[in-house]
Amino acid sequence: KKLTVLNKTLRIVFTGSIYSKKPSPVMLLDAIVNLVNKKKIPKNAIITEFYGSRLDHIKNLSQKSKYLNLISIKGHIPRLNVLEEQKKADLLLLLASSKEISRGELTGKIFEYMSAGRPILCIGGRSNFEISKVLNLTNTGLVFEEHNKEKLEDLLCKSYYGGGLFKTYKPKIDQVLKF
């Protein structure tokens, strides 16, 4: 069955700082490029917006020809505006580390994102890490490990056409409120 095309661009929003090249949104960006190249989604169907002041790595990525139309750097904006952008996003991008030392790490960003009420797409981390456990417990998002590239592409494609994360996003409010 052919899926109907959305009349809009899917907005994936990241807010915060990126202090180094890891964790990185490259896996997400490559998945979008692959979907366009395979003609599964139209060009410019998905845009990633980055809000924050420390985005040098993202600026470097945005200069690469394959990512030119995928990255929009919005820079630093006031906190209240950031919270509004999170609420207006289609998906919220959370970047996590897959290093063993990050097993129990929970960034405050995950809680901020949960309160925005939008599905969370976490790139990095591992399924047995705390960040994944919280997203599963609250049913607010999914974690994609490095070996999940095809799953990520599939989810992005389905989400663009109105399914994917939008279909599975049913937050367990009682669990969210515990945090």
C-alpha positions as CSV (number, residue, x, y, z in Angstrom):
1,K,0.0,0.0,0.0
2,K,1.5,3.3,-1.0
3,L,1.7,5.9,1.7
4,T,0.4,9.4,1.1
5,V,2.9,12.3,1.1
6,L,2.9,15.0,3.7
7,N,2.4,18.5,2.4
8,K,5.1,19.7,4.8
9,T,8.6,19.3,5.9
10,L,9.3,17.0,8.9
11,R,11.1,19.2,11.5
12,I,13.6,17.5,13.7
13,V,14.8,19.9,16.4
14,F,17.9,19.8,18.6
15,T,18.4,22.3,21.4
16,G,21.6,22.6,23.4
17,S,25.3,22.5,23.0
18,I,27.6,20.0,21.2
19,Y,31.0,20.1,22.8
20,S,32.8,17.7,20.5
21,K,32.4,15.4,17.5
22,K,30.9,12.7,19.6
23,P,28.0,12.3,20.1
24,S,27.0,13.3,16.6
25,P,23.9,13.5,14.4
26,V,25.8,12.0,11.4
27,M,23.9,8.7,11.6
28,L,20.6,10.6,11.4
29,L,21.8,12.9,8.6
30,D,23.1,9.9,6.6
31,A,19.8,8.1,7.1
32,I,18.0,11.1,5.6
33,V,20.4,11.3,2.7
34,N,19.9,7.6,2.0
35,L,16.1,7.9,2.0
36,V,16.3,10.8,-0.5
37,N,18.8,8.9,-2.7
38,K,16.6,5.8,-2.7
39,K,13.7,8.1,-3.6
40,K,11.7,6.9,-0.6
41,I,11.1,10.5,0.5
42,P,11.3,13.8,-1.5
43,K,14.3,16.1,-1.4
44,N,13.9,18.6,1.4
45,A,11.3,16.4,3.1
46,I,13.1,16.4,6.4
47,I,15.1,19.3,8.0
48,T,17.2,19.2,11.2
49,E,17.2,22.5,13.1
50,F,19.9,23.2,15.6
51,Y,19.5,25.8,18.4
52,G,22.3,26.6,20.7
53,S,25.6,28.5,21.0
54,R,28.2,25.7,20.7
55,L,27.5,24.2,17.3
56,D,30.9,24.2,15.6
57,H,30.7,20.5,14.7
58,I,27.3,21.1,13.2
59,K,28.6,24.1,11.3
60,N,31.3,22.0,9.8
61,L,28.8,19.3,8.9
62,S,26.5,21.8,7.3
63,Q,29.3,22.7,4.8
64,K,29.4,19.2,3.4
65,S,27.5,19.0,0.1
66,K,25.5,16.0,1.1
67,Y,24.1,17.7,4.1
68,L,23.6,21.2,2.7
69,N,19.8,21.1,2.5
70,L,19.4,19.0,5.7
71,I,20.8,21.3,8.4
72,S,19.5,24.7,9.6
73,I,21.5,26.4,12.3
74,K,19.4,28.7,14.3
75,G,22.0,29.7,16.9
76,H,21.4,30.9,20.4
77,I,17.9,32.1,21.2
78,P,16.3,32.9,24.6
79,R,15.3,29.9,26.8
80,L,11.5,30.6,26.5
81,N,11.8,30.6,22.7
82,V,13.7,27.4,22.8
83,L,11.0,25.7,24.9
84,E,8.4,26.9,22.3
85,E,10.5,25.5,19.4
86,Q,10.6,22.2,21.2
87,K,6.8,22.1,21.5
88,K,6.4,23.0,17.8
89,A,8.9,20.4,16.6
90,D,7.8,17.2,14.9
91,L,10.6,15.2,16.5
92,L,13.1,16.2,19.1
93,L,16.7,15.1,18.6
94,L,18.7,13.8,21.6
95,L,22.3,12.9,21.1
96,A,23.8,10.4,23.5
97,S,27.1,8.6,23.9
98,S,27.5,4.8,23.3
99,K,30.7,4.7,25.5
100,E,30.4,2.4,28.5
101,I,31.2,5.3,30.8
102,S,27.9,6.8,29.8
103,R,25.8,3.8,30.9
104,G,24.1,5.6,33.8
105,E,24.2,9.1,32.4
106,L,20.9,11.0,32.1
107,T,21.2,14.5,30.7
108,G,18.7,17.1,31.9
109,K,17.8,17.6,28.2
110,I,15.8,14.3,28.3
111,F,13.4,15.7,30.9
112,E,13.1,19.0,29.2
113,Y,12.2,17.2,26.0
114,M,9.7,14.9,27.8
115,S,7.9,18.0,29.1
116,A,7.7,19.4,25.5
117,G,5.3,16.6,24.6
118,R,7.0,15.6,21.4
119,P,8.5,12.3,20.3
120,I,12.2,11.9,21.1
121,L,14.6,10.5,18.7
122,C,17.8,9.6,20.5
123,I,20.9,8.9,18.4
124,G,23.7,7.1,20.2
125,G,23.5,5.4,23.6
126,R,22.6,1.7,23.9
127,S,19.4,-0.2,24.6
128,N,20.7,-1.2,28.1
129,F,21.7,2.3,29.1
130,E,19.7,4.4,31.5
131,I,18.7,6.9,28.8
132,S,17.0,4.1,26.8
133,K,15.4,2.7,29.9
134,V,13.8,6.1,30.7
135,L,12.5,6.5,27.1
136,N,11.0,3.0,27.2
137,L,9.5,3.4,30.6
138,T,7.8,6.7,29.7
139,N,7.1,5.7,26.1
140,T,8.4,9.1,24.9
141,G,11.0,8.1,22.4
142,L,13.4,5.6,20.9
143,V,17.2,5.1,21.0
144,F,19.1,4.1,17.9
145,E,22.5,2.5,18.3
146,E,25.1,2.7,15.5
147,H,24.1,-0.7,14.1
148,N,20.4,0.4,13.8
149,K,20.9,2.4,10.6
150,E,18.3,0.5,8.6
151,K,15.8,0.7,11.5
152,L,16.4,4.4,11.7
153,E,15.8,4.9,8.0
154,D,12.6,2.9,8.2
155,L,11.3,4.9,11.2
156,L,12.1,8.2,9.5
157,C,10.4,7.2,6.3
158,K,7.3,6.0,8.2
159,S,7.3,9.1,10.4
160,Y,7.5,11.4,7.3
161,Y,4.3,9.7,6.0
162,G,2.5,10.1,9.3
163,G,3.3,6.7,11.0
164,G,6.6,5.7,12.7
165,L,7.2,7.6,15.9
166,F,3.9,9.4,15.6
167,K,2.0,6.1,15.7
168,T,3.9,4.7,18.6
169,Y,4.2,8.0,20.6
170,K,1.8,7.4,23.6
171,P,3.5,8.8,26.6
172,K,2.8,7.2,30.0
173,I,2.0,10.4,31.8
174,D,2.1,8.8,35.3
175,Q,5.7,7.6,34.5
176,V,6.7,11.0,33.0
177,L,5.4,12.8,36.1
178,K,7.7,10.7,38.3
179,F,10.6,12.5,36.8
